[in-house]
Amino acid sequence: MNPRKHSKRSRILTLILLCIVLISIPFFPGAWKDAVFFSPIQILSLYPKLKKESFLDSILERFQNNYYDLGYRFEYLMREMPKPETDKEAEVLGKLFTSSIKLKQIRIYDYNYRAMYSSDPKGPGFHKGLRLLGMQVSKASWVEDTDGFLLYRNSSGDLYLQILKEDGDRIVQEASGSKKSFLPRDFSEGILYWVYKKKEDDSELLETNLNPDSTLLPNAEVSNSEESKAMIHALLDKNSKSQKILIRPVWEKIVADDLEIFLSQHRKTRAEELLLILSAFGISLIALICGILASRILFTIRMEHRFSEREEVVQVKTELVRLLGQFREKTK
């Protein structure tokens, strides 16, 4: 067979195969493409794990720091005046705090630690712990300052609010007990959770982003009684234990100190994830084989092209030798 003809056929065959693949891809079923090509990448991604860890850190901080939720309440009251620029505006903000949450005393300091407003007329003109002693307060955090007061720095870092510790403890005590979450929806999106505090005989519900009085079982009424609360905890604990290898438990139980946290994230079953991962490896193997075949075809085409070039060079040289021979014979 002529090498040139073989080379042309190989090129044509390669182009035909490439065109067939490019043309057929848009006609693949959309669900099949999403399941096989994209889901395995999401399964192997660390994003769900990092999101869960960040969520857990926030939950633990909330219940290990007694004044964490009080900071949310302060931010809510400051939403209409987040950054007072004058002492008059700071006075309006201070009186709003006093009337809203019944504070006995409040002082507001600016970013230079100067007192913009004080409900106590004899209060200091600046905060000595911040200005002189170099005390540090993180944004949206509480500390007990050098004078025994509670000091809060707002989320933008421009204001410091000082209140009596007894006021802070009173507000925290009034807000104790089970409650629904008021975390930002986008923060806990896709995550359902229950937080319990372990006691000697039972567990106390502290917070959930579900309705604590909702029906968890079909055709079963759950009332707001101690018996129903114990049943909910028992159901959560039971469904946090894996019964079968390929079936993931509905809830994941995390124990930290005296807290029990039940988390639930929307995920595919282990069997589906295993199938998708195997599909991903299968596609990778097919792509590898196709790449090897393509490289072999390309190598063959290049070698045939090189041999055809050498053949043309040899033919030209042979023709030149023949012409030179004829020329010599005619010149004799």
Backbone torsions as a table, in degrees:
resi	resn	phi	psi	omega
1	MET	NA	141.8	178.7
2	ASN	-68.1	126.8	-179.0
3	PRO	-59.0	-32.7	-179.6
4	ARG	-65.3	-44.1	179.5
5	LYS	-63.5	-40.0	178.4
6	HIS	-64.4	-40.1	179.2
7	SER	-64.3	-43.5	178.9
8	LYS	-63.2	-41.0	179.0
9	ARG	-62.8	-42.1	179.5
10	SER	-62.3	-42.2	179.3
11	ARG	-64.3	-44.8	179.9
12	ILE	-61.6	-43.4	179.5
13	LEU	-62.7	-42.2	178.7
14	THR	-63.0	-43.9	178.9
15	LEU	-64.1	-39.2	178.9
16	ILE	-63.5	-45.0	179.3
17	LEU	-62.2	-43.0	179.8
18	LEU	-62.6	-42.6	179.4
19	CYS	-64.2	-39.6	179.7
20	ILE	-62.0	-44.3	-179.8
21	VAL	-63.8	-47.9	-178.3
22	LEU	-63.3	-36.9	-178.9
23	ILE	-74.2	-33.5	-174.3
24	SER	-81.1	-23.9	-177.0
25	ILE	-56.8	-47.6	-179.5
26	PRO	-62.2	-18.0	-177.8
27	PHE	-95.2	3.4	174.4
28	PHE	-66.6	145.1	175.6
29	PRO	-59.1	134.4	-177.0
30	GLY	-59.7	-41.8	-179.9
31	ALA	-63.0	-37.8	-179.6
32	TRP	-66.9	-41.1	178.8
33	LYS	-63.2	-45.3	-178.8
34	ASP	-63.5	-42.1	-175.9
35	ALA	-70.2	-42.0	-171.3
36	VAL	-86.9	-39.7	-172.4
37	PHE	-90.5	-34.3	-169.9
38	PHE	-106.4	-37.6	-176.9
39	SER	-61.5	-41.4	179.0
40	PRO	-58.3	-34.5	178.8
41	ILE	-64.6	-39.8	178.3
42	GLN	-67.0	-36.5	179.7
43	ILE	-64.6	-41.8	-178.3
44	LEU	-79.2	-7.9	-179.9
45	SER	-74.3	149.6	178.6
46	LEU	-89.3	-0.8	-175.4
47	TYR	-59.3	-48.3	179.8
48	PRO	-59.4	-39.1	-179.7
49	LYS	-66.9	-44.0	-179.5
50	LEU	-65.9	-37.0	178.2
51	LYS	-64.4	-42.1	179.4
52	LYS	-65.0	-42.4	180.0
53	GLU	-64.5	-40.5	177.8
54	SER	-63.7	-40.8	178.8
55	PHE	-63.8	-44.2	179.1
56	LEU	-62.1	-42.6	179.3
57	ASP	-59.8	-40.9	-179.8
58	SER	-67.1	-42.5	179.4
59	ILE	-63.1	-45.4	-179.4
60	LEU	-63.6	-39.6	179.2
61	GLU	-64.2	-38.2	-179.0
62	ARG	-62.4	-41.6	-174.0
63	PHE	-93.3	-11.8	174.4
64	GLN	-94.5	-16.4	176.0
65	ASN	-108.5	110.8	-173.9
66	ASN	-61.3	-27.7	-173.4
67	TYR	-102.6	11.6	-176.5
68	TYR	-61.6	-49.3	-179.4
69	ASP	-68.5	-26.7	177.6
70	LEU	-64.3	-33.1	175.8
71	GLY	-63.5	-39.1	175.6
72	TYR	-61.0	-38.5	-179.3
73	ARG	-66.9	-39.5	177.7
74	PHE	-64.4	-43.1	179.6
75	GLU	-62.6	-36.4	179.2
76	TYR	-64.5	-41.7	179.7
77	LEU	-69.4	-27.6	-178.5
78	MET	-88.9	3.0	-172.4
79	ARG	-62.4	-31.2	-179.3
80	GLU	-87.5	-16.4	178.3
81	MET	-142.1	68.6	-173.9
82	PRO	-69.5	-23.9	-175.6
83	LYS	-143.3	81.9	178.1
84	PRO	-65.6	131.8	-175.9
85	GLU	-96.7	-19.2	-179.6
86	THR	-124.4	163.9	178.1
87	ASP	-64.7	-30.3	179.2
88	LYS	-65.9	-42.8	177.8
89	GLU	-66.5	-37.6	177.1
90	ALA	-64.4	-35.0	177.6
91	GLU	-65.2	-42.1	178.0
92	VAL	-60.9	-43.3	179.8
93	LEU	-65.3	-43.2	179.6
94	GLY	-61.7	-42.4	178.7
95	LYS	-67.5	-31.7	176.3
96	LEU	-63.8	-42.1	176.9
97	PHE	-64.0	-44.5	-177.2
98	THR	-61.5	-42.4	-177.7
99	SER	-78.4	-30.5	-174.7
100	SER	-78.1	-45.2	-175.1
101	ILE	-119.5	16.5	171.0
102	LYS	56.7	54.8	178.2
103	LEU	-84.9	139.1	176.5
104	LYS	-75.8	-31.2	-176.8
105	GLN	-155.1	141.4	175.4
106	ILE	-148.9	141.2	174.1
107	ARG	-129.0	140.0	-179.1
108	ILE	-118.6	124.4	178.7
109	TYR	-114.0	145.7	177.7
110	ASP	-86.8	-173.1	-176.2
111	TYR	-69.0	-14.5	174.6
112	ASN	-92.9	8.0	178.3
113	TYR	68.6	20.8	177.0
114	ARG	-89.6	141.3	179.9
115	ALA	-74.9	112.8	176.5
116	MET	-85.4	-30.4	179.0
117	TYR	-154.9	144.1	175.4
118	SER	-145.5	127.7	176.8
119	SER	-70.8	-15.8	175.1
120	ASP	-100.7	110.5	-176.6
121	PRO	-59.0	-24.1	-178.3
122	LYS	-92.3	12.3	-178.5
123	GLY	-68.0	159.5	-178.3
124	PRO	-67.8	157.3	-178.9
125	GLY	-79.2	-17.4	176.9
126	PHE	-151.6	165.1	-178.7
127	HIS	-91.1	111.4	-174.4
128	LYS	-67.9	-32.1	179.1
129	GLY	-64.6	-39.5	179.2
130	LEU	-75.6	-43.9	-173.8
131	ARG	-83.1	-42.0	-172.6
132	LEU	-98.9	-36.2	-174.5
133	LEU	-97.8	-1.0	175.7
134	GLY	67.9	30.4	179.9
135	MET	-68.3	138.0	-177.9
136	GLN	-109.4	137.3	176.7
137	VAL	-132.2	123.6	178.2
138	SER	-73.1	159.5	177.8
139	LYS	-63.7	141.4	179.6
140	ALA	56.5	38.5	-178.1
141	SER	-132.1	158.8	178.4
142	TRP	-113.2	144.5	170.5
143	VAL	-141.9	158.6	171.0
144	GLU	-95.0	116.4	-171.5
145	ASP	-80.0	-175.1	-174.1
146	THR	-67.7	-19.4	-179.8
147	ASP	-97.5	3.9	178.8
148	GLY	86.5	8.5	176.5
149	PHE	-90.1	165.1	171.5
150	LEU	-92.2	130.9	-177.2
151	LEU	-121.2	126.5	-179.9
152	TYR	-118.7	133.5	174.5
153	ARG	-105.9	128.8	-175.0
154	ASN	-69.0	169.9	-172.3
155	SER	-66.9	-26.0	177.3
156	SER	-86.0	-12.7	176.3
157	GLY	83.4	9.6	-175.6
158	ASP	-93.8	-20.3	-175.2
159	LEU	-127.5	150.2	172.4
160	TYR	-124.0	128.2	-179.5
161	LEU	-115.7	125.1	-176.8
162	GLN	-112.7	126.5	178.8
163	ILE	-132.0	166.8	176.6
164	LEU	-70.3	143.1	179.5
165	LYS	-63.7	-34.2	-179.9
166	GLU	-66.6	-33.4	175.3
167	ASP	-65.4	-44.9	179.5
168	GLY	-61.9	-44.7	179.3
169	ASP	-63.9	-37.2	179.3
170	ARG	-64.9	-44.8	-179.1
171	ILE	-64.7	-41.1	178.7
172	VAL	-63.5	-41.7	-179.8
173	GLN	-65.6	-38.4	179.0
174	GLU	-66.2	-29.8	-177.9
175	ALA	-93.9	6.6	-179.1
176	SER	-73.3	164.9	-177.9
177	GLY	106.1	175.2	-177.3
178	SER	-69.4	145.5	-178.2
179	LYS	-156.6	163.3	174.4
180	LYS	-87.1	152.5	-177.8
181	SER	-71.0	144.2	170.5
182	PHE	-122.5	27.6	173.0
183	LEU	-64.2	153.2	175.9
184	PRO	-55.3	136.5	-174.5
185	ARG	-61.2	-38.3	-177.9
186	ASP	-69.3	-21.6	-179.7
187	PHE	-72.3	-42.0	-177.8
188	SER	-104.0	17.3	-177.7
189	GLU	-60.8	128.4	179.6
190	GLY	86.0	-2.9	-179.3
191	ILE	-120.6	123.7	172.9
192	LEU	-103.7	142.2	-176.1
193	TYR	-150.3	151.6	172.1
194	TRP	-129.8	136.6	178.1
195	VAL	-120.2	123.5	179.6
196	TYR	-119.8	150.4	172.5
197	LYS	-107.3	121.7	-177.1
198	LYS	-72.6	135.2	174.6
199	LYS	-123.3	-177.0	-176.2
200	GLU	-63.9	-48.3	-174.5
201	ASP	-102.4	-32.3	-176.2
202	ASP	-143.1	-167.6	178.8
203	SER	-127.6	138.3	-178.9
204	GLU	-99.4	128.7	177.3
205	LEU	-73.1	123.5	178.8
206	LEU	-98.8	-43.5	-176.8
207	GLU	-162.8	150.9	175.3
208	THR	-155.7	152.4	173.4
209	ASN	-99.0	16.4	168.9
210	LEU	-109.7	172.3	176.3
211	ASN	-79.9	114.2	-177.5
212	PRO	-59.6	-22.3	-178.4
213	ASP	-99.7	11.0	-176.4
214	SER	-76.7	163.3	178.2
215	THR	-84.3	120.2	-179.3
216	LEU	-91.3	-23.5	-178.9
217	LEU	-115.9	142.6	178.1
218	PRO	-62.8	140.0	176.6
219	ASN	59.0	28.7	178.5
220	ALA	-133.4	128.5	-179.2
221	GLU	-93.3	131.9	179.0
222	VAL	-115.9	112.8	-179.3
223	SER	-92.8	166.5	-178.8
224	ASN	-84.3	67.2	-180.0
225	SER	-125.1	167.7	179.8
226	GLU	-62.6	-36.6	179.6
227	GLU	-65.3	-42.4	-179.6
228	SER	-68.5	-37.9	177.6
229	LYS	-63.3	-40.0	177.1
230	ALA	-66.3	-35.8	179.2
231	MET	-67.2	-40.0	178.4
232	ILE	-61.4	-45.4	179.3
233	HIS	-63.1	-40.3	179.5
234	ALA	-64.9	-39.1	177.9
235	LEU	-65.8	-42.1	178.3
236	LEU	-63.0	-43.2	-179.2
237	ASP	-65.6	-40.5	180.0
238	LYS	-65.0	-42.7	-177.1
239	ASN	-82.1	4.5	174.4
240	SER	-96.4	0.1	179.4
241	LYS	-105.4	132.5	-177.5
242	SER	-74.5	127.2	179.5
243	GLN	-94.4	-37.0	-179.5
244	LYS	-130.8	156.3	-175.5
245	ILE	-64.6	-44.7	-174.1
246	LEU	-88.3	0.6	179.5
247	ILE	-114.3	117.9	-178.8
248	ARG	-78.6	139.6	177.0
249	PRO	-63.6	150.0	-176.5
250	VAL	-65.1	-41.0	-177.0
251	TRP	-117.4	146.2	173.6
252	GLU	-107.7	125.2	-175.7
253	LYS	-98.9	127.9	176.7
254	ILE	-122.9	128.7	179.6
255	VAL	-111.8	124.3	177.8
256	ALA	-136.1	112.1	-176.0
257	ASP	55.6	-118.6	-179.3
258	ASP	-100.0	16.7	-179.3
259	LEU	-106.7	140.3	171.4
260	GLU	-117.8	121.4	-177.9
261	ILE	-118.2	125.5	176.6
262	PHE	-108.5	120.0	-179.1
263	LEU	-114.9	147.9	175.0
264	SER	-140.2	120.3	176.7
265	GLN	-113.9	143.2	178.5
266	HIS	-74.1	113.4	179.0
267	ARG	-141.6	158.6	175.7
268	LYS	-70.7	163.3	177.0
269	THR	-68.5	161.0	-179.8
270	ARG	-62.6	-34.4	178.9
271	ALA	-65.4	-43.0	178.6
272	GLU	-64.6	-42.7	179.4
273	GLU	-64.5	-40.0	178.0
274	LEU	-62.5	-42.4	178.7
275	LEU	-62.9	-42.5	-179.6
276	LEU	-67.4	-38.6	178.5
277	ILE	-65.9	-42.2	176.5
278	LEU	-63.1	-37.4	176.3
279	SER	-63.0	-40.8	179.2
280	ALA	-63.1	-44.2	178.3
281	PHE	-65.1	-37.3	178.3
282	GLY	-63.0	-44.6	178.3
283	ILE	-64.0	-39.4	177.7
284	SER	-62.8	-40.6	179.2
285	LEU	-65.8	-42.4	178.3
286	ILE	-63.1	-42.0	178.4
287	ALA	-62.8	-38.5	178.7
288	LEU	-64.4	-45.2	179.3
289	ILE	-62.7	-43.9	178.3
290	CYS	-62.1	-38.2	177.4
291	GLY	-64.2	-41.5	178.6
292	ILE	-63.9	-45.4	179.3
293	LEU	-62.3	-42.7	179.2
294	ALA	-62.5	-41.6	178.7
295	SER	-65.3	-37.4	177.7
296	ARG	-65.9	-42.6	178.2
297	ILE	-62.7	-43.4	178.6
298	LEU	-62.9	-41.6	179.0
299	PHE	-62.7	-42.7	178.9
300	THR	-62.5	-43.4	179.5
301	ILE	-61.2	-44.2	-179.4
302	ARG	-65.1	-40.7	179.0
303	MET	-66.3	-41.7	178.3
304	GLU	-64.1	-39.0	178.1
305	HIS	-64.6	-39.4	178.9
306	ARG	-64.9	-43.6	179.0
307	PHE	-64.6	-38.0	178.6
308	SER	-65.7	-36.7	176.4
309	GLU	-64.9	-42.6	178.0
310	ARG	-63.0	-39.8	179.3
311	GLU	-62.4	-40.3	178.5
312	GLU	-65.5	-40.1	178.8
313	VAL	-63.3	-43.7	179.6
314	VAL	-62.6	-41.0	178.9
315	GLN	-63.6	-41.0	178.6
316	VAL	-63.5	-44.3	179.8
317	LYS	-63.8	-42.2	179.5
318	THR	-61.7	-41.5	179.4
319	GLU	-64.9	-38.4	178.3
320	LEU	-65.6	-41.4	178.3
321	VAL	-62.7	-40.6	-179.8
322	ARG	-65.3	-41.9	179.0
323	LEU	-65.7	-39.6	177.9
324	LEU	-64.5	-38.2	178.3
325	GLY	-64.6	-41.7	178.3
326	GLN	-65.4	-38.3	-179.4
327	PHE	-64.7	-39.5	179.7
328	ARG	-65.7	-41.9	-179.5
329	GLU	-63.2	-35.1	-179.1
330	LYS	-75.6	-27.1	-179.0
331	THR	-87.4	-3.8	179.2
332	LYS	-72.7	NA	NA
